[in-house]
Amino acid sequence: MSRPLRATIQLNHLVHNALRVRDFSPHSRIMAAIKANAYGHGLNDCVRALTPHVDAFAVLNLCEAEQIRALGISKPIILLEGFFSADELPKLAALKVWTVVHHQAQIEQLRQAPINTALKVWLKIDTGMHRLGFLPTDVPAALAALACKQVQQPVNLMTHFACADEPDNAQTQGQIQRFQTLTQGLAGERSLANSAGVCAWAQSHADWVRPGIMLYGASPLQDKTAADLGLKAVMSLQSRLIARKTIATGESVGYGATWTSPETMPIGVVAVGYGDGYPRHAPSGTPVYLHGQTVPLIGRVSMDMIAVDLRSCPQAQIGDLVELWGNHLAVERIAEAAGTISYELLSNITPRVQKCFE
């Protein structure tokens, strides 16, 4: 029998979540973020499932764009960080891939590119994230420089939020206002909203929204769960108990002996570890779903195994199904316990974890 760890991907839940994006932003087109192997869910299968329900795909690089085109998908694809070198431009033109432009060197490379098909360009504006993008004072010159034969007109306009996951944070409203003021009267379509913007900032929806994490059934907001937002978990990470034993009072469990038994008690061992993408820094007490309830992780996470406290679930036996996150246990709960975010957990699933698509 093969190792029992599986990541079950429920594509009907992915479609459900895309339709929730439509509910939140009915007047906007959807640019689905499927970078990083569709946030760890499997790019090919997710693209096929989403294609009837979204208007474009957002990826990191040309390799991901080529992978989508190889599936026979003709919908627009945008490179969120743009092209990385001038030699990519002929391939972008051939594949009809849109590109973000966020710095002057990209503009210069575009103007010199030996291409016969003009590219669709999104100019990224830095309204407060201070990562990528042109400062507001540099936007007019950038647009003027992009008025060349290599670029389709008009140029589209976009920005990215720094704090949209905090609905009470005034920075997002400031970013929206700066973007609207700067782009007033300019041609081109607009895009501001990521998943958090979709769910919490209706005034940011504009022509296009760019959902990512919410498509995969995790909440993008600090004060709302996925269930609060009507989202369904797409990935269910499941394994089984592979050992059960009783340990005495004062005995420790795992590397470093960081957890000690307070009494004689049953423990179980689950086939999952940081070698699979489960967070190594998940502390004792992190919930694990077993027999309709949660039991706490105990001791350190190993490369291939974790241990759980079975005192509240004495009926558990070797071979019993365990959920690490998914339909019964929100991935946000594991992320919070481990001091990280759901994005990292989902995208860190390693290749040795078998994916099963439903």
N, C-alpha and C positions, 0 to 999 in steps of 0.2 A: 504493500500500500504506500502511495506517495505521501509526503508530508501534508498534513491536513489544512495548512493555511491557504485561504482563498480571499481574493477581493472580488466580490460580486458586484457588477456594474448594472444597475437597473436603468436601461435607456428610456423606459416609459416615464421614469421620474425626471430624467433630464429634459424630456419634452414638456412635462408638466411645469418645470421651473421656467423654461423658455416662455410658456404661455403666461406664467405669473409676471414675467417682465412685460409682456404685452398689457397685462392688467394695470400695472403701475404706470406705464408710459405708452398709452394707446396711440398717441400722435407722432411717435418717434420710430425710426427704423432701428433695427437691432444689429449691432456689430458684436458677434459672440467671440469672446476671448477664449481661444483654445490652445494657447501657448503652453509650453512645458508638458507636452503630451496630454493636452486637455486636462491640465492640473492633476496629472497622474492617472487619469481615467481611461486613456487610450484614444489617441487622436482620430484614427481612421473610423472607428465605430461611432464615436461621438459626433464627428462631422456628418456622417451619413444620417444619423438620427436627427440632427439639428437642421439639416439643409432645408426641409420644407417649412421650417418655422422661424428662420432668421433671415436677415437680408445681406449679411456679409460676415466674414471671419477676420479676427485680429490675431496675428501671430508675432513671434519674436524675429524670425529670420527667414531668409530665402529658402532654406532647406525645408522648413515647415510648409511654406507656400507651395513648393514643388510637390510635397507629399499630398497636399489637398488636390492640386491640379491632376495628379496621377490617378485620383479616384474618379476623375471625370466631372468634377464640380466646377461650374463656370461662374458661380457667384463671386462678387468682389472679395479680395483679400487685401488686408492692409498690414504693412510692416510697422509695428508700434515704435521701434527705435530707428526706423528707416534703414537705408542700405549702409553697409559698413565699409564698402570700397567701391570705387568707380567701375571696376570690372563687373560688378553685379548688375549694372544698369541695363545692358542689352537683354539679359535674362528677364529682368522685371518687365521690360517692354514686351518681350515675346509672350510672357505668361499673363500680361495685363494685370499686374500686381500694383496696387496703390502703395505709396510710400509716405511716411512721415518725414518731414525735414525739420531739424531742430538746431542746426548750427550752420555757420557761414561756409565752412568747408564743403558741406553737402551741396549747397547752392552752387558753388564754383564748379564742383564736379558735374552737376547736372547741366550747367551751361556749356560745358565742354564735351558732353557725351555725344558720341557718334551714333545716335539712334534716330530712326525714321518715324517711330511712333511716340507721340508725346505721352508722358506719364501723368497720372492723376496724383496730385500732391496735397498732403495735409500739412499746413504750417502749424507747428506746435508753439504755443505762447506760454511763457512762464508767468503765471499770475500769482505765484506764491509758494509753489512746491519747491522751487529753486533746485531742481534736479536737471531735467532737460528742457529746452525751449528757449525762444528768443524773448528777451526782456521787452516790455511794452514799448519802450522808446526805440527799439530796433525793428519793430514790426513793419513800419512803412517802407523802410529801405529793403527789407527782406522781400516784401511783396513786389516791389519794383524790380528787384533782381530776378525774381521768378517769372517775370513777364518775358519769357523766351520760347523759342520754338520747341524746346524739349519738354515743356510743361503745359498740360491742358489748363485752360482757363475756364472758370475762375478757380483759384486756389481755395481749398477748404481750410477751415480754421478749427483748432482744438486746444484744449488745455487739460490739466489733470489736477485732481483735488488732493490736498495733503491730509485733511482732517474730516472728511465727509462721514466717517464712521461714528463721529461724535455729533449727534443731531443738535446739540446746544452750543457747539463751538462756532463762534462768530467768524472764524477765518474763512469758512466755506462761503458764507454769504458775501464776504469781501471779495473772494476770488470770482464769484459769479458776477458781481457788480463791475469789477475791473474788466473782465472779459467782455461783458455786454457794452460797456462804455467804449472800449478800444475798438470793437468790431462793428459798432453802429455805422450803418451806411455802406459797409463793405459787402462785396459779392461773396459767394461761396457758402457752402453748408457749414453747420456748426456741430461740434460734439464736446460735451463737458463731462457727462455723468458716467461714472463707474458704477459698480453694484450698489455701493452706499448712496451715491447720488440718485440712482433709480428709485431706491426705497424711501429715502428721507428728504430729498431736495427736488420737488416737482418742478421748481422754476429753472432747474438745470437741464431738463430733458432735451430741449432743442431738437435739431433734425435727426441726430443719431445718439443712441445710448450705447455704452460699451460694457455690458455685464460680464463678469468673470465668475467670482466665487459663488454668487447666488445661483448660477446655472447648475452648479454641482451640489446644491442643497445645503450650503452652510450660510449662516447669517453674516452679512457684511457690517452689521451695526453692533455697537457695544451694549446697547440697552435692549436688544431684541434677540430672541432665539429664532432659529430657522422655522420652527413651528408657528411662532408669532407672525411670521411673514408669509405663511402658507407654502413654505418650501419643503421638498422631500429629499432626503439623503439619496444620492446617486450611488455612492460606494458603501458597501457593507463589508468590513474587514472581519472575517470570521476564522476561527481555528478550533482546536479541541484540547481538552485536558489529555495530557500524555503521561501523567503520573499523579498519584495521590498517596499521601503518607501522613502519619501522626508524629508530631515533634513534641518534645518535653518542654516544660517551663525553663526559660533561660537559654534555649537553643537559638542560634542565629540562622538567617536565611540569606543566601546569595553572597556575591563578591563584597568584600570589605566588612562583612558582618554588620551592616548598617541598621538591620531590623532584628529585634530579639523577641521571642515568643513570651507573652505575659502569662501563659498557662499551657497546659497540655492541650493540643489542638490539632485539627486536620488542616493540611495545606494542599494545594494543587499546583501543578506545573502546566503552563500553556505553551504551545509551540508557536511562539512569535518573539521577535526581539529587534534590536536596533539594526541588525543586518537585513531586516525586512522593511525598515522604515518606521517602526514603532519608536517613539521618542526615548532615547537613552536616559534623559533627565526627568522622566515621569517619576514622581516621588511615591513613596508608600502612601496608600490611601487613594490613589488614582482609581476611578471606577472601572470595573470590567463586568460585562453583562453575562449572567449565567442563570439558567433556570428561572427566567422571569424576574430577576432582581439583580442588583449590582453587588459585587463583592470587591473588597479592596485589594489592589496590588500590594505586595510586601517585598521589601528588599530591592536591590538594584536590578534594573533591566539588563539582561545579558544579550549577547549577539543573537542567540537563537531561542531564548526562553524567558518567560517571566513566571513569578510565583504569585499565588493569590491565597488569601485567607478564606477558608471554607467553613468557619464557625457558624455563619448564618445560613449556610447551604450544605448541611451535612450529608444530604442525599446525593451530592455530586459524585460521579464516577468517571473513571478513565474512558475516554471516547465521547464525553458530553460536549455539545456544541457551545462555543464561547464567542461572543461578539466584542471586538475591541472598539469599534465605532460603527455606526450605521443607522438602521431603522429604529433600534431601541435605545441607542446611546449616542447622543449627538457628538460629532467630532469636536465641536467647540468645548465640550466638557473636558475632553482629554487634553486639548490644546491649552486650556486655562490651567489645568493641573500641572502641565509640563512647562508653563511659562513661555508658551509660543502661540502661534496662530494656526487656524485650520488650514490655511493655504499651504503652510510648510508641511504639515502632516500628510495631506493628500498628495502633494507633488513629490514627496520623498519616498513613496512606495517604490521599492527596488525591483529590478527585473526578475528576481527569483520568486516573487509572489505571483502565482498564477491568477490571471483575470478570467472571470466567467461572465459573459454578457447575456443579459436577459431582456 
